Amino acid sequence: MIAQKLLKQALKAKEHAYAPYSQYYVGAAIYTENGNIFSACNVENISFPCGTCAEAGAIAAMVAAGDKKIKAILITADGKNLVYPCGACLQRIA
């Protein structure tokens, strides 16, 4: 049930991704221990590859709302392969 909600939110967030340079659209959704869901998309900028990862955006929204602990995270992107967080986001998630 939670996985389906996370997938729905991550896919919805991915629709708003701003990726004019890589054309790689990512959405992430986080479920917190308080039962809240936060989602975000990736946002690239002209100094590509610097930008904001979807995971980082969702974590920032979570913290800004007062939650601190991730219980589950779901990340979605276009493509045939599984998507994995970058090294920096793995550290943020941990």
PyMOL Python script that loads the backbone (N, CA, C, O; Angstrom):
from pymol import cmd

cmd.read_pdbstr("""\
ATOM      1  N   MET A   1       0.817  -1.190   0.000  1.00  0.00           N
ATOM      2  CA  MET A   1       0.000   0.000   0.000  1.00  0.00           C
ATOM      3  C   MET A   1       0.866   1.263   0.000  1.00  0.00           C
ATOM      4  O   MET A   1       0.660   2.148  -0.830  1.00  0.00           O
ATOM      5  N   ILE A   2       1.828   1.356   0.915  1.00  0.00           N
ATOM      6  CA  ILE A   2       2.715   2.519   0.965  1.00  0.00           C
ATOM      7  C   ILE A   2       3.538   2.601  -0.309  1.00  0.00           C
ATOM      8  O   ILE A   2       3.740   3.690  -0.845  1.00  0.00           O
ATOM      9  N   ALA A   3       4.016   1.460  -0.801  1.00  0.00           N
ATOM     10  CA  ALA A   3       4.818   1.460  -2.035  1.00  0.00           C
ATOM     11  C   ALA A   3       4.022   2.043  -3.198  1.00  0.00           C
ATOM     12  O   ALA A   3       4.578   2.783  -4.010  1.00  0.00           O
ATOM     13  N   GLN A   4       2.746   1.728  -3.294  1.00  0.00           N
ATOM     14  CA  GLN A   4       1.910   2.261  -4.370  1.00  0.00           C
ATOM     15  C   GLN A   4       1.744   3.773  -4.235  1.00  0.00           C
ATOM     16  O   GLN A   4       1.776   4.492  -5.233  1.00  0.00           O
ATOM     17  N   LYS A   5       1.568   4.253  -3.015  1.00  0.00           N
ATOM     18  CA  LYS A   5       1.445   5.690  -2.782  1.00  0.00           C
ATOM     19  C   LYS A   5       2.750   6.399  -3.132  1.00  0.00           C
ATOM     20  O   LYS A   5       2.746   7.470  -3.739  1.00  0.00           O
ATOM     21  N   LEU A   6       3.863   5.787  -2.741  1.00  0.00           N
ATOM     22  CA  LEU A   6       5.159   6.382  -3.056  1.00  0.00           C
ATOM     23  C   LEU A   6       5.385   6.424  -4.566  1.00  0.00           C
ATOM     24  O   LEU A   6       5.860   7.427  -5.098  1.00  0.00           O
ATOM     25  N   LEU A   7       5.049   5.345  -5.246  1.00  0.00           N
ATOM     26  CA  LEU A   7       5.222   5.307  -6.700  1.00  0.00           C
ATOM     27  C   LEU A   7       4.375   6.396  -7.363  1.00  0.00           C
ATOM     28  O   LEU A   7       4.850   7.097  -8.256  1.00  0.00           O
ATOM     29  N   LYS A   8       3.145   6.532  -6.932  1.00  0.00           N
ATOM     30  CA  LYS A   8       2.253   7.543  -7.513  1.00  0.00           C
ATOM     31  C   LYS A   8       2.836   8.945  -7.318  1.00  0.00           C
ATOM     32  O   LYS A   8       2.843   9.750  -8.249  1.00  0.00           O
ATOM     33  N   GLN A   9       3.317   9.231  -6.124  1.00  0.00           N
ATOM     34  CA  GLN A   9       3.872  10.562  -5.837  1.00  0.00           C
ATOM     35  C   GLN A   9       5.183  10.800  -6.591  1.00  0.00           C
ATOM     36  O   GLN A   9       5.419  11.901  -7.089  1.00  0.00           O
ATOM     37  N   ALA A  10       6.033   9.777  -6.678  1.00  0.00           N
ATOM     38  CA  ALA A  10       7.300   9.923  -7.394  1.00  0.00           C
ATOM     39  C   ALA A  10       7.059  10.152  -8.888  1.00  0.00           C
ATOM     40  O   ALA A  10       7.724  10.983  -9.507  1.00  0.00           O
ATOM     41  N   LEU A  11       6.119   9.423  -9.455  1.00  0.00           N
ATOM     42  CA  LEU A  11       5.795   9.601 -10.877  1.00  0.00           C
ATOM     43  C   LEU A  11       5.217  10.987 -11.134  1.00  0.00           C
ATOM     44  O   LEU A  11       5.534  11.621 -12.140  1.00  0.00           O
ATOM     45  N   LYS A  12       4.377  11.451 -10.229  1.00  0.00           N
ATOM     46  CA  LYS A  12       3.785  12.787 -10.362  1.00  0.00           C
ATOM     47  C   LYS A  12       4.876  13.859 -10.283  1.00  0.00           C
ATOM     48  O   LYS A  12       4.869  14.811 -11.062  1.00  0.00           O
ATOM     49  N   ALA A  13       5.801  13.705  -9.354  1.00  0.00           N
ATOM     50  CA  ALA A  13       6.898  14.662  -9.214  1.00  0.00           C
ATOM     51  C   ALA A  13       7.784  14.652 -10.457  1.00  0.00           C
ATOM     52  O   ALA A  13       8.237  15.700 -10.917  1.00  0.00           O
ATOM     53  N   LYS A  14       8.027  13.455 -10.995  1.00  0.00           N
ATOM     54  CA  LYS A  14       8.895  13.324 -12.180  1.00  0.00           C
ATOM     55  C   LYS A  14       8.354  14.129 -13.357  1.00  0.00           C
ATOM     56  O   LYS A  14       9.126  14.625 -14.177  1.00  0.00           O
ATOM     57  N   GLU A  15       7.039  14.260 -13.443  1.00  0.00           N
ATOM     58  CA  GLU A  15       6.419  15.033 -14.528  1.00  0.00           C
ATOM     59  C   GLU A  15       6.862  16.491 -14.511  1.00  0.00           C
ATOM     60  O   GLU A  15       6.791  17.171 -15.535  1.00  0.00           O
ATOM     61  N   HIS A  16       7.319  16.977 -13.358  1.00  0.00           N
ATOM     62  CA  HIS A  16       7.720  18.372 -13.219  1.00  0.00           C
ATOM     63  C   HIS A  16       9.233  18.560 -13.257  1.00  0.00           C
ATOM     64  O   HIS A  16       9.724  19.671 -13.056  1.00  0.00           O
ATOM     65  N   ALA A  17       9.972  17.487 -13.511  1.00  0.00           N
ATOM     66  CA  ALA A  17      11.433  17.578 -13.528  1.00  0.00           C
ATOM     67  C   ALA A  17      11.904  18.571 -14.580  1.00  0.00           C
ATOM     68  O   ALA A  17      11.298  18.707 -15.643  1.00  0.00           O
ATOM     69  N   TYR A  18      12.982  19.253 -14.272  1.00  0.00           N
ATOM     70  CA  TYR A  18      13.588  20.204 -15.192  1.00  0.00           C
ATOM     71  C   TYR A  18      14.965  19.658 -15.551  1.00  0.00           C
ATOM     72  O   TYR A  18      15.919  19.803 -14.788  1.00  0.00           O
ATOM     73  N   ALA A  19      15.058  19.032 -16.713  1.00  0.00           N
ATOM     74  CA  ALA A  19      16.295  18.370 -17.132  1.00  0.00           C
ATOM     75  C   ALA A  19      16.606  18.675 -18.603  1.00  0.00           C
ATOM     76  O   ALA A  19      16.665  17.761 -19.425  1.00  0.00           O
ATOM     77  N   PRO A  20      16.805  19.959 -18.935  1.00  0.00           N
ATOM     78  CA  PRO A  20      17.028  20.315 -20.337  1.00  0.00           C
ATOM     79  C   PRO A  20      18.377  19.849 -20.891  1.00  0.00           C
ATOM     80  O   PRO A  20      18.555  19.789 -22.107  1.00  0.00           O
ATOM     81  N   TYR A  21      19.316  19.522 -20.023  1.00  0.00           N
ATOM     82  CA  TYR A  21      20.648  19.138 -20.478  1.00  0.00           C
ATOM     83  C   TYR A  21      20.802  17.629 -20.608  1.00  0.00           C
ATOM     84  O   TYR A  21      21.311  17.142 -21.618  1.00  0.00           O
ATOM     85  N   SER A  22      20.372  16.893 -19.604  1.00  0.00           N
ATOM     86  CA  SER A  22      20.538  15.436 -19.624  1.00  0.00           C
ATOM     87  C   SER A  22      19.331  14.720 -20.209  1.00  0.00           C
ATOM     88  O   SER A  22      19.448  13.585 -20.672  1.00  0.00           O
ATOM     89  N   GLN A  23      18.174  15.368 -20.194  1.00  0.00           N
ATOM     90  CA  GLN A  23      16.916  14.733 -20.596  1.00  0.00           C
ATOM     91  C   GLN A  23      16.617  13.509 -19.725  1.00  0.00           C
ATOM     92  O   GLN A  23      15.917  12.593 -20.157  1.00  0.00           O
ATOM     93  N   TYR A  24      17.145  13.496 -18.510  1.00  0.00           N
ATOM     94  CA  TYR A  24      16.954  12.385 -17.572  1.00  0.00           C
ATOM     95  C   TYR A  24      16.059  12.883 -16.440  1.00  0.00           C
ATOM     96  O   TYR A  24      16.506  13.620 -15.561  1.00  0.00           O
ATOM     97  N   TYR A  25      14.813  12.481 -16.472  1.00  0.00           N
ATOM     98  CA  TYR A  25      13.791  12.975 -15.559  1.00  0.00           C
ATOM     99  C   TYR A  25      13.628  12.015 -14.382  1.00  0.00           C
ATOM    100  O   TYR A  25      13.411  10.817 -14.565  1.00  0.00           O
ATOM    101  N   VAL A  26      13.735  12.562 -13.177  1.00  0.00           N
ATOM    102  CA  VAL A  26      13.720  11.748 -11.964  1.00  0.00           C
ATOM    103  C   VAL A  26      12.682  12.292 -10.991  1.00  0.00           C
ATOM    104  O   VAL A  26      12.507  13.504 -10.862  1.00  0.00           O
ATOM    105  N   GLY A  27      12.002  11.385 -10.315  1.00  0.00           N
ATOM    106  CA  GLY A  27      11.089  11.737  -9.235  1.00  0.00           C
ATOM    107  C   GLY A  27      11.400  10.863  -8.037  1.00  0.00           C
ATOM    108  O   GLY A  27      11.754   9.694  -8.192  1.00  0.00           O
ATOM    109  N   ALA A  28      11.274  11.412  -6.861  1.00  0.00           N
ATOM    110  CA  ALA A  28      11.517  10.653  -5.632  1.00  0.00           C
ATOM    111  C   ALA A  28      10.404  10.944  -4.644  1.00  0.00           C
ATOM    112  O   ALA A  28       9.866  12.051  -4.604  1.00  0.00           O
ATOM    113  N   ALA A  29      10.064   9.946  -3.851  1.00  0.00           N
ATOM    114  CA  ALA A  29       9.071  10.106  -2.793  1.00  0.00           C
ATOM    115  C   ALA A  29       9.593   9.421  -1.537  1.00  0.00           C
ATOM    116  O   ALA A  29      10.138   8.318  -1.587  1.00  0.00           O
ATOM    117  N   ILE A  30       9.416  10.090  -0.430  1.00  0.00           N
ATOM    118  CA  ILE A  30       9.885   9.608   0.870  1.00  0.00           C
ATOM    119  C   ILE A  30       8.687   9.396   1.784  1.00  0.00           C
ATOM    120  O   ILE A  30       7.766  10.211   1.822  1.00  0.00           O
ATOM    121  N   TYR A  31       8.712   8.296   2.515  1.00  0.00           N
ATOM    122  CA  TYR A  31       7.729   8.013   3.563  1.00  0.00           C
ATOM    123  C   TYR A  31       8.467   8.114   4.883  1.00  0.00           C
ATOM    124  O   TYR A  31       9.495   7.465   5.075  1.00  0.00           O
ATOM    125  N   THR A  32       7.951   8.920   5.787  1.00  0.00           N
ATOM    126  CA  THR A  32       8.639   9.140   7.058  1.00  0.00           C
ATOM    127  C   THR A  32       8.049   8.293   8.185  1.00  0.00           C
ATOM    128  O   THR A  32       6.962   7.729   8.060  1.00  0.00           O
ATOM    129  N   GLU A  33       8.784   8.223   9.269  1.00  0.00           N
ATOM    130  CA  GLU A  33       8.295   7.452  10.416  1.00  0.00           C
ATOM    131  C   GLU A  33       7.041   8.088  11.015  1.00  0.00           C
ATOM    132  O   GLU A  33       6.323   7.435  11.773  1.00  0.00           O
ATOM    133  N   ASN A  34       6.770   9.348  10.686  1.00  0.00           N
ATOM    134  CA  ASN A  34       5.554  10.011  11.158  1.00  0.00           C
ATOM    135  C   ASN A  34       4.374   9.794  10.214  1.00  0.00           C
ATOM    136  O   ASN A  34       3.284  10.317  10.447  1.00  0.00           O
ATOM    137  N   GLY A  35       4.594   9.017   9.144  1.00  0.00           N
ATOM    138  CA  GLY A  35       3.515   8.695   8.215  1.00  0.00           C
ATOM    139  C   GLY A  35       3.290   9.719   7.117  1.00  0.00           C
ATOM    140  O   GLY A  35       2.276   9.661   6.421  1.00  0.00           O
ATOM    141  N   ASN A  36       4.209  10.648   6.948  1.00  0.00           N
ATOM    142  CA  ASN A  36       4.083  11.665   5.912  1.00  0.00           C
ATOM    143  C   ASN A  36       4.826  11.245   4.650  1.00  0.00           C
ATOM    144  O   ASN A  36       5.778  10.466   4.708  1.00  0.00           O
ATOM    145  N   ILE A  37       4.383  11.766   3.513  1.00  0.00           N
ATOM    146  CA  ILE A  37       5.043  11.514   2.236  1.00  0.00           C
ATOM    147  C   ILE A  37       5.476  12.849   1.656  1.00  0.00           C
ATOM    148  O   ILE A  37       4.695  13.798   1.598  1.00  0.00           O
ATOM    149  N   PHE A  38       6.730  12.910   1.229  1.00  0.00           N
ATOM    150  CA  PHE A  38       7.294  14.086   0.580  1.00  0.00           C
ATOM    151  C   PHE A  38       7.876  13.650  -0.756  1.00  0.00           C
ATOM    152  O   PHE A  38       8.497  12.592  -0.857  1.00  0.00           O
ATOM    153  N   SER A  39       7.672  14.467  -1.772  1.00  0.00           N
ATOM    154  CA  SER A  39       8.189  14.121  -3.090  1.00  0.00           C
ATOM    155  C   SER A  39       8.850  15.330  -3.727  1.00  0.00           C
ATOM    156  O   SER A  39       8.596  16.473  -3.347  1.00  0.00           O
ATOM    157  N   ALA A  40       9.709  15.054  -4.712  1.00  0.00           N
ATOM    158  CA  ALA A  40      10.393  16.114  -5.444  1.00  0.00           C
ATOM    159  C   ALA A  40      10.935  15.544  -6.753  1.00  0.00           C
ATOM    160  O   ALA A  40      10.943  14.332  -6.971  1.00  0.00           O
ATOM    161  N   CYS A  41      11.380  16.441  -7.604  1.00  0.00           N
ATOM    162  CA  CYS A  41      11.959  16.056  -8.889  1.00  0.00           C
ATOM    163  C   CYS A  41      13.372  16.637  -8.993  1.00  0.00           C
ATOM    164  O   CYS A  41      13.774  17.479  -8.191  1.00  0.00           O
ATOM    165  N   ASN A  42      14.110  16.170  -9.994  1.00  0.00           N
ATOM    166  CA  ASN A  42      15.431  16.738 -10.223  1.00  0.00           C
ATOM    167  C   ASN A  42      15.294  18.083 -10.944  1.00  0.00           C
ATOM    168  O   ASN A  42      14.373  18.294 -11.733  1.00  0.00           O
ATOM    169  N   VAL A  43      16.234  18.982 -10.651  1.00  0.00           N
ATOM    170  CA  VAL A  43      16.253  20.310 -11.261  1.00  0.00           C
ATOM    171  C   VAL A  43      17.693  20.605 -11.685  1.00  0.00           C
ATOM    172  O   VAL A  43      18.577  20.783 -10.846  1.00  0.00           O
ATOM    173  N   GLU A  44      17.912  20.652 -12.998  1.00  0.00           N
ATOM    174  CA  GLU A  44      19.241  20.966 -13.519  1.00  0.00           C
ATOM    175  C   GLU A  44      19.386  22.475 -13.674  1.00  0.00           C
ATOM    176  O   GLU A  44      18.400  23.212 -13.693  1.00  0.00           O
ATOM    177  N   ASN A  45      20.627  22.915 -13.783  1.00  0.00           N
ATOM    178  CA  ASN A  45      20.885  24.323 -14.078  1.00  0.00           C
ATOM    179  C   ASN A  45      21.992  24.447 -15.104  1.00  0.00           C
ATOM    180  O   ASN A  45      22.555  23.441 -15.534  1.00  0.00           O
ATOM    181  N   ILE A  46      22.304  25.650 -15.493  1.00  0.00           N
ATOM    182  CA  ILE A  46      23.241  25.880 -16.584  1.00  0.00           C
ATOM    183  C   ILE A  46      24.649  25.376 -16.259  1.00  0.00           C
ATOM    184  O   ILE A  46      25.431  25.136 -17.179  1.00  0.00           O
ATOM    185  N   SER A  47      24.988  25.211 -15.005  1.00  0.00           N
ATOM    186  CA  SER A  47      26.309  24.688 -14.647  1.00  0.00           C
ATOM    187  C   SER A  47      26.274  23.168 -14.542  1.00  0.00           C
ATOM    188  O   SER A  47      26.917  22.571 -13.679  1.00  0.00           O
ATOM    189  N   PHE A  48      25.500  22.553 -15.451  1.00  0.00           N
ATOM    190  CA  PHE A  48      25.369  21.102 -15.514  1.00  0.00           C
ATOM    191  C   PHE A  48      26.747  20.464 -15.440  1.00  0.00           C
ATOM    192  O   PHE A  48      27.644  20.914 -16.152  1.00  0.00           O
ATOM    193  N   PRO A  49      26.968  19.442 -14.620  1.00  0.00           N
ATOM    194  CA  PRO A  49      25.984  18.565 -14.027  1.00  0.00           C
ATOM    195  C   PRO A  49      25.514  18.981 -12.637  1.00  0.00           C
ATOM    196  O   PRO A  49      24.784  18.234 -11.985  1.00  0.00           O
ATOM    197  N   CYS A  50      25.920  20.155 -12.178  1.00  0.00           N
ATOM    198  CA  CYS A  50      25.432  20.608 -10.873  1.00  0.00           C
ATOM    199  C   CYS A  50      23.938  20.899 -10.962  1.00  0.00           C
ATOM    200  O   CYS A  50      23.461  21.488 -11.932  1.00  0.00           O
ATOM    201  N   GLY A  51      23.232  20.488  -9.965  1.00  0.00           N
ATOM    202  CA  GLY A  51      21.793  20.703  -9.911  1.00  0.00           C
ATOM    203  C   GLY A  51      21.289  20.115  -8.618  1.00  0.00           C
ATOM    204  O   GLY A  51      22.063  19.855  -7.696  1.00  0.00           O
ATOM    205  N   THR A  52      20.004  19.909  -8.553  1.00  0.00           N
ATOM    206  CA  THR A  52      19.409  19.315  -7.366  1.00  0.00           C
ATOM    207  C   THR A  52      18.797  17.972  -7.725  1.00  0.00           C
ATOM    208  O   THR A  52      17.950  17.884  -8.614  1.00  0.00           O
ATOM    209  N   CYS A  53      19.221  16.946  -7.043  1.00  0.00           N
ATOM    210  CA  CYS A  53      18.663  15.612  -7.253  1.00  0.00           C
ATOM    211  C   CYS A  53      17.258  15.553  -6.656  1.00  0.00           C
ATOM    212  O   CYS A  53      16.943  16.274  -5.709  1.00  0.00           O
ATOM    213  N   ALA A  54      16.427  14.691  -7.217  1.00  0.00           N
ATOM    214  CA  ALA A  54      15.072  14.510  -6.699  1.00  0.00           C
ATOM    215  C   ALA A  54      15.100  14.069  -5.244  1.00  0.00           C
ATOM    216  O   ALA A  54      14.290  14.527  -4.437  1.00  0.00           O
ATOM    217  N   GLU A  55      16.022  13.187  -4.908  1.00  0.00           N
ATOM    218  CA  GLU A  55      16.128  12.688  -3.543  1.00  0.00           C
ATOM    219  C   GLU A  55      16.461  13.827  -2.579  1.00  0.00           C
ATOM    220  O   GLU A  55      15.881  13.923  -1.498  1.00  0.00           O
ATOM    221  N   ALA A  56      17.406  14.693  -2.982  1.00  0.00           N
ATOM    222  CA  ALA A  56      17.803  15.816  -2.133  1.00  0.00           C
ATOM    223  C   ALA A  56      16.636  16.776  -1.927  1.00  0.00           C
ATOM    224  O   ALA A  56      16.444  17.300  -0.830  1.00  0.00           O
ATOM    225  N   GLY A  57      15.862  17.003  -2.979  1.00  0.00           N
ATOM    226  CA  GLY A  57      14.703  17.880  -2.861  1.00  0.00           C
ATOM    227  C   GLY A  57      13.658  17.323  -1.921  1.00  0.00           C
ATOM    228  O   GLY A  57      13.079  18.062  -1.124  1.00  0.00           O
ATOM    229  N   ALA A  58      13.410  16.028  -2.005  1.00  0.00           N
ATOM    230  CA  ALA A  58      12.424  15.396  -1.127  1.00  0.00           C
ATOM    231  C   ALA A  58      12.901  15.412   0.326  1.00  0.00           C
ATOM    232  O   ALA A  58      12.110  15.629   1.244  1.00  0.00           O
ATOM    233  N   ILE A  59      14.183  15.182   0.523  1.00  0.00           N
ATOM    234  CA  ILE A  59      14.733  15.224   1.887  1.00  0.00           C
ATOM    235  C   ILE A  59      14.642  16.637   2.444  1.00  0.00           C
ATOM    236  O   ILE A  59      14.302  16.818   3.613  1.00  0.00           O
ATOM    237  N   ALA A  60      14.940  17.635   1.631  1.00  0.00           N
ATOM    238  CA  ALA A  60      14.842  19.024   2.086  1.00  0.00           C
ATOM    239  C   ALA A  60      13.401  19.367   2.476  1.00  0.00           C
ATOM    240  O   ALA A  60      13.171  20.020   3.494  1.00  0.00           O
ATOM    241  N   ALA A  61      12.441  18.930   1.672  1.00  0.00           N
ATOM    242  CA  ALA A  61      11.031  19.179   2.000  1.00  0.00           C
ATOM    243  C   ALA A  61      10.644  18.486   3.300  1.00  0.00           C
ATOM    244  O   ALA A  61       9.901  19.043   4.109  1.00  0.00           O
ATOM    245  N   MET A  62      11.146  17.277   3.499  1.00  0.00           N
ATOM    246  CA  MET A  62      10.861  16.518   4.714  1.00  0.00           C
ATOM    247  C   MET A  62      11.381  17.266   5.943  1.00  0.00           C
ATOM    248  O   MET A  62      10.662  17.441   6.926  1.00  0.00           O
ATOM    249  N   VAL A  63      12.626  17.700   5.873  1.00  0.00           N
ATOM    250  CA  VAL A  63      13.242  18.388   7.004  1.00  0.00           C
ATOM    251  C   VAL A  63      12.561  19.738   7.251  1.00  0.00           C
ATOM    252  O   VAL A  63      12.339  20.123   8.399  1.00  0.00           O
ATOM    253  N   ALA A  64      12.233  20.454   6.173  1.00  0.00           N
ATOM    254  CA  ALA A  64      11.574  21.756   6.315  1.00  0.00           C
ATOM    255  C   ALA A  64      10.215  21.616   6.993  1.00  0.00           C
ATOM    256  O   ALA A  64       9.757  22.538   7.668  1.00  0.00           O
ATOM    257  N   ALA A  65       9.574  20.467   6.815  1.00  0.00           N
ATOM    258  CA  ALA A  65       8.268  20.223   7.435  1.00  0.00           C
ATOM    259  C   ALA A  65       8.389  19.716   8.872  1.00  0.00           C
ATOM    260  O   ALA A  65       7.385  19.589   9.574  1.00  0.00           O
ATOM    261  N   GLY A  66       9.618  19.424   9.310  1.00  0.00           N
ATOM    262  CA  GLY A  66       9.816  19.000  10.688  1.00  0.00           C
ATOM    263  C   GLY A  66      10.043  17.511  10.882  1.00  0.00           C
ATOM    264  O   GLY A  66      10.294  17.070  12.003  1.00  0.00           O
ATOM    265  N   ASP A  67       9.961  16.727   9.812  1.00  0.00           N
ATOM    266  CA  ASP A  67      10.256  15.294   9.927  1.00  0.00           C
ATOM    267  C   ASP A  67      11.758  15.092   9.834  1.00  0.00           C
ATOM    268  O   ASP A  67      12.466  15.903   9.237  1.00  0.00           O
ATOM    269  N   LYS A  68      12.240  14.012  10.424  1.00  0.00           N
ATOM    270  CA  LYS A  68      13.685  13.780  10.465  1.00  0.00           C
ATOM    271  C   LYS A  68      14.107  12.390  10.011  1.00  0.00           C
ATOM    272  O   LYS A  68      15.269  12.199   9.654  1.00  0.00           O
ATOM    273  N   LYS A  69      13.208  11.416  10.011  1.00  0.00           N
ATOM    274  CA  LYS A  69      13.603  10.029   9.779  1.00  0.00           C
ATOM    275  C   LYS A  69      12.875   9.440   8.571  1.00  0.00           C
ATOM    276  O   LYS A  69      11.645   9.438   8.509  1.00  0.00           O
ATOM    277  N   ILE A  70      13.656   8.944   7.617  1.00  0.00           N
ATOM    278  CA  ILE A  70      13.119   8.279   6.427  1.00  0.00           C
ATOM    279  C   ILE A  70      12.819   6.825   6.772  1.00  0.00           C
ATOM    280  O   ILE A  70      13.677   6.105   7.281  1.00  0.00           O
ATOM    281  N   LYS A  71      11.611   6.414   6.492  1.00  0.00           N
ATOM    282  CA  LYS A  71      11.240   5.016   6.688  1.00  0.00           C
ATOM    283  C   LYS A  71      11.348   4.246   5.368  1.00  0.00           C
ATOM    284  O   LYS A  71      11.745   3.081   5.361  1.00  0.00           O
ATOM    285  N   ALA A  72      10.996   4.894   4.255  1.00  0.00           N
ATOM    286  CA  ALA A  72      11.089   4.275   2.929  1.00  0.00           C
ATOM    287  C   ALA A  72      11.285   5.375   1.902  1.00  0.00           C
ATOM    288  O   ALA A  72      10.848   6.510   2.094  1.00  0.00           O
ATOM    289  N   ILE A  73      11.950   5.025   0.809  1.00  0.00           N
ATOM    290  CA  ILE A  73      12.142   5.965  -0.291  1.00  0.00           C
ATOM    291  C   ILE A  73      11.971   5.215  -1.603  1.00  0.00           C
ATOM    292  O   ILE A  73      12.401   4.069  -1.734  1.00  0.00           O
ATOM    293  N   LEU A  74      11.343   5.868  -2.572  1.00  0.00           N
ATOM    294  CA  LEU A  74      11.163   5.288  -3.892  1.00  0.00           C
ATOM    295  C   LEU A  74      11.609   6.326  -4.913  1.00  0.00           C
ATOM    296  O   LEU A  74      11.199   7.485  -4.859  1.00  0.00           O
ATOM    297  N   ILE A  75      12.454   5.893  -5.843  1.00  0.00           N
ATOM    298  CA  ILE A  75      12.999   6.776  -6.866  1.00  0.00           C
ATOM    299  C   ILE A  75      12.631   6.204  -8.223  1.00  0.00           C
ATOM    300  O   ILE A  75      12.776   5.005  -8.462  1.00  0.00           O
ATOM    301  N   THR A  76      12.155   7.063  -9.105  1.00  0.00           N
ATOM    302  CA  THR A  76      11.779   6.620 -10.443  1.00  0.00           C
ATOM    303  C   THR A  76      12.427   7.523 -11.481  1.00  0.00           C
ATOM    304  O   THR A  76      12.631   8.716 -11.257  1.00  0.00           O
ATOM    305  N   ALA A  77      12.743   6.926 -12.619  1.00  0.00           N
ATOM    306  CA  ALA A  77      13.338   7.684 -13.729  1.00  0.00           C
ATOM    307  C   ALA A  77      12.976   6.989 -15.035  1.00  0.00           C
ATOM    308  O   ALA A  77      12.554   5.833 -15.053  1.00  0.00           O
ATOM    309  N   ASP A  78      13.153   7.720 -16.114  1.00  0.00           N
ATOM    310  CA  ASP A  78      12.926   7.121 -17.418  1.00  0.00           C
ATOM    311  C   ASP A  78      14.068   6.163 -17.729  1.00  0.00           C
ATOM    312  O   ASP A  78      15.204   6.397 -17.315  1.00  0.00           O
ATOM    313  N   GLY A  79      13.782   5.105 -18.444  1.00  0.00           N
ATOM    314  CA  GLY A  79      14.817   4.158 -18.830  1.00  0.00           C
ATOM    315  C   GLY A  79      14.440   2.736 -18.473  1.00  0.00           C
ATOM    316  O   GLY A  79      13.458   2.487 -17.772  1.00  0.00           O
ATOM    317  N   LYS A  80      15.231   1.821 -18.964  1.00  0.00           N
ATOM    318  CA  LYS A  80      14.962   0.395 -18.774  1.00  0.00           C
ATOM    319  C   LYS A  80      15.625  -0.170 -17.525  1.00  0.00           C
ATOM    320  O   LYS A  80      15.197  -1.202 -17.008  1.00  0.00           O
ATOM    321  N   ASN A  81      16.660   0.492 -17.041  1.00  0.00           N
ATOM    322  CA  ASN A  81      17.429  -0.023 -15.910  1.00  0.00           C
ATOM    323  C   ASN A  81      16.924   0.537 -14.586  1.00  0.00           C
ATOM    324  O   ASN A  81      16.265   1.577 -14.542  1.00  0.00           O
ATOM    325  N   LEU A  82      17.244  -0.170 -13.517  1.00  0.00           N
ATOM    326  CA  LEU A  82      16.943   0.344 -12.177  1.00  0.00           C
ATOM    327  C   LEU A  82      17.689   1.656 -11.973  1.00  0.00           C
ATOM    328  O   LEU A  82      18.791   1.843 -12.487  1.00  0.00           O
ATOM    329  N   VAL A  83      17.091   2.538 -11.235  1.00  0.00           N
ATOM    330  CA  VAL A  83      17.733   3.814 -10.933  1.00  0.00           C
ATOM    331  C   VAL A  83      18.257   3.763  -9.499  1.00  0.00           C
ATOM    332  O   VAL A  83      17.578   3.288  -8.589  1.00  0.00           O
ATOM    333  N   TYR A  84      19.475   4.259  -9.322  1.00  0.00           N
ATOM    334  CA  TYR A  84      20.114   4.277  -8.015  1.00  0.00           C
ATOM    335  C   TYR A  84      20.467   5.713  -7.646  1.00  0.00           C
ATOM    336  O   TYR A  84      20.776   6.516  -8.526  1.00  0.00           O
ATOM    337  N   PRO A  85      20.425   6.041  -6.380  1.00  0.00           N
ATOM    338  CA  PRO A  85      20.848   7.379  -5.969  1.00  0.00           C
ATOM    339  C   PRO A  85      22.336   7.580  -6.244  1.00  0.00           C
ATOM    340  O   PRO A  85      23.114   6.625  -6.242  1.00  0.00           O
ATOM    341  N   CYS A  86      22.719   8.830  -6.479  1.00  0.00           N
ATOM    342  CA  CYS A  86      24.141   9.138  -6.625  1.00  0.00           C
ATOM    343  C   CYS A  86      24.808   8.996  -5.254  1.00  0.00           C
ATOM    344  O   CYS A  86      24.126   8.822  -4.244  1.00  0.00           O
ATOM    345  N   GLY A  87      26.108   9.068  -5.224  1.00  0.00           N
ATOM    346  CA  GLY A  87      26.841   8.916  -3.969  1.00  0.00           C
ATOM    347  C   GLY A  87      26.453   9.944  -2.926  1.00  0.00           C
ATOM    348  O   GLY A  87      26.309   9.613  -1.749  1.00  0.00           O
ATOM    349  N   ALA A  88      26.282  11.197  -3.350  1.00  0.00           N
ATOM    350  CA  ALA A  88      25.908  12.252  -2.407  1.00  0.00           C
ATOM    351  C   ALA A  88      24.530  11.972  -1.818  1.00  0.00           C
ATOM    352  O   ALA A  88      24.314  12.173  -0.622  1.00  0.00           O
ATOM    353  N   CYS A  89      23.598  11.511  -2.647  1.00  0.00           N
ATOM    354  CA  CYS A  89      22.252  11.224  -2.135  1.00  0.00           C
ATOM    355  C   CYS A  89      22.239   9.979  -1.247  1.00  0.00           C
ATOM    356  O   CYS A  89      21.453   9.908  -0.302  1.00  0.00           O
ATOM    357  N   LEU A  90      23.085   9.010  -1.532  1.00  0.00           N
ATOM    358  CA  LEU A  90      23.188   7.868  -0.638  1.00  0.00           C
ATOM    359  C   LEU A  90      23.588   8.333   0.764  1.00  0.00           C
ATOM    360  O   LEU A  90      23.080   7.819   1.761  1.00  0.00           O
ATOM    361  N   GLN A  91      24.499   9.307   0.836  1.00  0.00           N
ATOM    362  CA  GLN A  91      24.901   9.851   2.129  1.00  0.00           C
ATOM    363  C   GLN A  91      23.758  10.616   2.785  1.00  0.00           C
ATOM    364  O   GLN A  91      23.558  10.523   3.996  1.00  0.00           O
ATOM    365  N   ARG A  92      23.005  11.375   1.984  1.00  0.00           N
ATOM    366  CA  ARG A  92      21.868  12.121   2.533  1.00  0.00           C
ATOM    367  C   ARG A  92      20.826  11.158   3.101  1.00  0.00           C
ATOM    368  O   ARG A  92      20.284  11.380   4.184  1.00  0.00           O
ATOM    369  N   ILE A  93      20.558  10.100   2.363  1.00  0.00           N
ATOM    370  CA  ILE A  93      19.549   9.119   2.777  1.00  0.00           C
ATOM    371  C   ILE A  93      19.987   8.411   4.058  1.00  0.00           C
ATOM    372  O   ILE A  93      19.180   8.172   4.957  1.00  0.00           O
ATOM    373  N   ALA A  94      21.263   8.083   4.125  1.00  0.00           N
ATOM    374  CA  ALA A  94      21.787   7.392   5.314  1.00  0.00           C
ATOM    375  C   ALA A  94      21.672   8.288   6.535  1.00  0.00           C
ATOM    376  O   ALA A  94      22.059   7.888   7.633  1.00  0.00           O
TER     377      ALA A  94
END
""", "prot")
cmd.dss("prot")
cmd.show_as("cartoon", "prot")
cmd.util.cbc("prot")
cmd.orient("prot")
